[in-house]
């Protein structure tokens, strides 16, 4: 499964890390692959030195016949990570200009196929926020996507760009499935005309998107919303403990096991296991 969106600042890395952790808490063997050259997931799990150490990275797996296990680390939180590195942009350039057979299938061939089902039950990737060979590799390797959206004027346009420029071209050659659309980083009221409400309204009023909206973001009664009768507030809410967990270099579950937003990450883990949203009775 890939966490993907052609827009920065939507919380991709936070989702990837915490989904991986929740899957691991379900007694699944999980690998997180950080394909974002910025390395937010890598650094956020305490692998800062590994990120700056470019002696051995995923590029060696792609081009030097190194075993993927040689660049995989135990996070200490019941799942493993194949970290990002400072040379990942150079790796991407080598994918583009090098004489590489099926350049968008490197991750699938060299990492996912040897490990998925053998060493790991699930592989989660954190992708760059721009169209790239790395993002294509993530989508080709996993084919299942979770798309985060943050409140703002460009929220839906970012989704449209991702579908048109990233997912659409790949769907001409393979099945690519969007498992969930995730309203993320919400902090405003939704009983007033805030950007949070606008995002939730657009998602919940778009008929073709209904089966991709998790239960924690689904709204069917806006009158109840306006009357303040909806609890808990839909969407993944911005919580101080989420920010502090990153600063402490650990997943949210391990930093604050009582955080009310863990229920959202747990539902996303269940969605991945089920292959889609399962509506509550």
C-alpha positions in Angstrom: 0.0 0.0 0.0 1.3 3.5 -0.9 0.5 6.7 0.8 0.4 9.1 -2.1 -0.6 12.7 -3.0 0.8 15.2 -5.5 0.8 17.9 -2.9 3.0 18.6 0.0 2.0 19.3 3.6 -0.9 16.8 3.8 0.7 14.5 6.4 1.8 11.6 4.2 4.7 10.5 6.3 2.6 10.7 9.5 0.0 8.5 8.0 2.5 6.0 6.6 4.3 5.6 9.9 1.2 5.2 12.0 -0.6 2.9 9.5 2.5 0.7 9.6 2.5 0.7 13.4 -1.2 -0.1 13.6 -0.8 -3.0 11.1 2.0 -4.3 13.3 -0.2 -4.1 16.4 -2.6 -6.4 14.5 0.2 -9.0 14.6 1.2 -8.4 11.0 4.7 -8.4 9.7 5.2 -4.9 8.2 7.8 -3.1 6.2 7.7 0.6 5.7 9.6 1.9 2.7 10.5 5.6 2.7 10.8 6.7 -1.0 10.5 10.4 -0.2 13.9 12.1 -0.6 13.0 14.5 2.3 13.1 11.5 4.6 10.4 12.7 7.0 9.3 9.1 7.9 12.9 8.0 8.3 13.9 10.9 10.5 10.6 10.7 12.4 11.5 7.2 13.5 15.0 8.1 14.7 17.1 7.1 11.7 18.7 10.5 11.1 22.2 9.1 10.9 21.1 6.4 8.5 19.4 9.1 6.3 22.7 11.0 6.1 24.9 7.9 5.6 24.8 7.2 1.8 27.3 4.4 1.8 24.5 1.9 1.3 20.9 2.6 0.3 18.1 1.4 -1.9 20.1 2.5 -4.9 22.5 -0.5 -4.2 19.5 -2.8 -4.3 18.3 -1.3 -7.6 21.6 -1.1 -9.4 24.3 -3.1 -7.5 22.5 -6.4 -6.8 22.5 -5.8 -3.1 20.0 -7.8 -1.1 17.1 -5.7 0.1 17.6 -7.1 3.6 21.0 -5.2 3.7 19.2 -1.8 3.9 16.3 -2.8 6.1 16.3 -1.9 9.8 14.2 -2.8 12.9 12.4 0.3 14.1 12.0 -1.0 17.6 8.2 -0.6 17.2 7.3 -4.0 15.8 7.8 -3.1 12.2 10.8 -2.6 9.9 11.9 0.3 7.7 13.8 0.6 4.5 14.8 4.2 5.0 15.2 7.2 2.7 18.7 8.7 2.2 20.3 11.9 1.1 21.2 10.3 -2.2 17.7 9.3 -3.1 17.3 12.1 -5.6 20.5 10.8 -7.4 19.0 7.3 -7.3 15.9 8.8 -9.0 18.1 10.4 -11.7 19.8 7.1 -12.4 16.4 5.4 -12.8 15.5 8.1 -15.4 18.7 8.2 -17.4 20.1 4.8 -16.8 19.7 1.8 -19.1 17.1 0.2 -16.8 14.6 -2.4 -17.9 11.0 -1.4 -16.9 12.2 1.6 -14.8 8.9 1.8 -12.9 9.1 -1.8 -11.8 12.4 -1.7 -10.0 10.9 -1.6 -6.5 8.4 -4.3 -7.3 11.1 -6.6 -8.8 14.0 -6.0 -6.4 12.2 -5.4 -3.1 8.5 -6.2 -3.0 8.3 -9.5 -4.9 11.2 -11.1 -2.9 9.8 -10.0 0.5 6.0 -9.7 0.3 4.4 -12.9 1.5 7.7 -14.3 2.6 9.2 -11.9 5.1 6.3 -9.4 5.3 2.5 -9.5 5.3 2.2 -5.8 4.3 4.6 -3.3 2.7 3.7 0.4 3.2 5.4 3.1 1.1 5.7 6.8 1.7 6.0 8.5 -1.7 7.3 11.9 -2.8 4.8 14.8 -3.2 5.5 15.1 -6.9 5.3 13.0 -10.1 8.5 11.0 -10.3 10.0 7.6 -11.1 10.0 6.9 -7.3 6.3 7.6 -7.0 5.6 5.4 -10.1 7.7 2.6 -8.5 5.6 2.8 -5.3 2.3 2.6 -7.2 3.5 -0.2 -9.5 4.8 -2.2 -6.6 1.8 -1.9 -4.3 -1.2 -1.0 -6.6 -3.3 0.0 -3.5 -3.3 3.6 -2.4 -4.3 5.7 0.6 -4.7 9.4 -0.4 -4.5 12.1 2.4 -6.1 15.5 1.9 -5.5 18.5 4.2 -7.9 21.5 4.5 -7.2 24.3 2.1 -8.2 25.8 -1.3 -6.1 23.3 -3.2 -7.3 20.1 -1.4 -9.5 18.8 -4.1 -7.3 20.0 -7.0 -4.4 18.0 -5.4 -6.6 15.0 -5.5 -7.6 15.6 -9.1 -3.9 16.1 -10.1 -3.0 12.8 -8.4 -5.8 10.9 -10.2 -5.1 12.5 -13.6 -1.3 12.6 -13.7 -0.3 9.7 -11.5 -3.0 7.1 -11.2 -4.7 7.5 -14.6 -1.7 6.8 -16.8 -0.9 3.7 -14.7 -4.5 2.4 -14.9 -4.0 2.0 -18.7 -1.6 -0.8 -17.9 -2.5 -2.2 -14.5 -5.1 -2.2 -11.8 -4.5 0.6 -9.3 -7.1 0.9 -6.5 -7.7 3.8 -4.1 -8.5 2.2 -0.8 -9.2 5.3 1.2 -9.5 9.1 0.9 -8.3 10.6 4.3 -9.2 14.1 5.5 -6.2 14.8 7.6 -4.8 17.5 9.8 -8.2 19.1 10.6 -8.2 21.6 13.4 -11.2 23.9 12.8 -14.9 23.6 13.6 -17.2 21.9 11.1 -20.5 23.4 12.3 -19.3 26.6 10.6 -18.0 27.4 7.1 -14.4 26.6 7.8 -11.9 25.0 5.4 -12.3 21.8 7.4 -16.0 21.8 6.7 -15.5 22.6 3.0 -13.2 19.6 2.6 -15.6 17.2 4.4 -18.5 18.6 2.4 -16.8 18.1 -0.9 -15.7 14.5 -0.1 -19.1 13.5 1.4 -21.1 15.1 -1.4 -19.1 13.5 -4.3 -21.1 10.4 -5.2 -18.3 8.5 -6.9 -16.1 8.8 -3.8 -18.4 7.5 -1.1 -17.1 4.0 -0.9 -13.5 5.4 -0.4 -14.3 7.5 2.6 -13.5 5.9 6.0 -16.2 5.7 8.7 -14.3 8.2 10.8 -14.7 10.8 8.0 -18.2 9.9 6.8 -21.0 12.4 7.3 -24.6 11.7 6.3 -26.5 14.1 8.6 -25.3 17.7 8.2 -28.2 19.0 10.3 -26.7 17.0 13.3 -23.3 18.6 12.5 -24.8 22.1 12.6 -26.6 21.3 15.9 -23.3 20.1 17.4 -24.5 16.6 17.8 -21.7 14.7 15.9 -19.1 13.2 18.2 -16.3 12.5 17.7 -15.5 15.2 15.1 -15.0 13.5 11.6 -11.5 13.3 10.0 -8.1 13.0 11.6 -7.8 15.9 13.9 -4.6 17.9 14.5 -3.4 16.9 18.0 -0.3 18.1 19.9 0.6 14.5 20.7 0.9 13.7 17.0 3.5 16.5 16.6 5.3 15.6 19.8 5.4 11.9 18.8 7.4 13.0 15.7 9.7 15.1 17.8 10.3 12.1 20.1 11.0 9.9 17.0 8.2 7.4 17.6 4.8 6.4 16.3 1.7 7.9 18.0 0.7 4.6 19.6 3.9 4.4 21.5 4.1 8.1 22.5 0.5 8.5 23.5 -1.5 5.3 23.6 -4.6 7.2 24.9 -4.7 9.7 21.9 -8.3 9.7 20.5 -6.9 9.8 16.9 -5.5 6.3 17.1 -9.0 5.0 16.3 -8.6 6.6 12.8 -5.2 5.0 12.1 -6.6 1.7 13.4 -9.5 1.9 10.9 -7.1 2.6 8.1 -5.1 -0.5 9.0 -8.4 -2.5 8.9 -9.2 -1.0 5.5 -5.9 -2.2 4.2 -6.4 -5.6 5.6 -10.0 -5.8 4.2 -9.0 -4.3 0.8 -11.5 -1.4 1.1 -13.8 0.5 3.5 -16.1 -1.7 5.5 -19.2 0.3 6.5 -20.4 0.0 10.1 -23.9 -1.4 10.7 
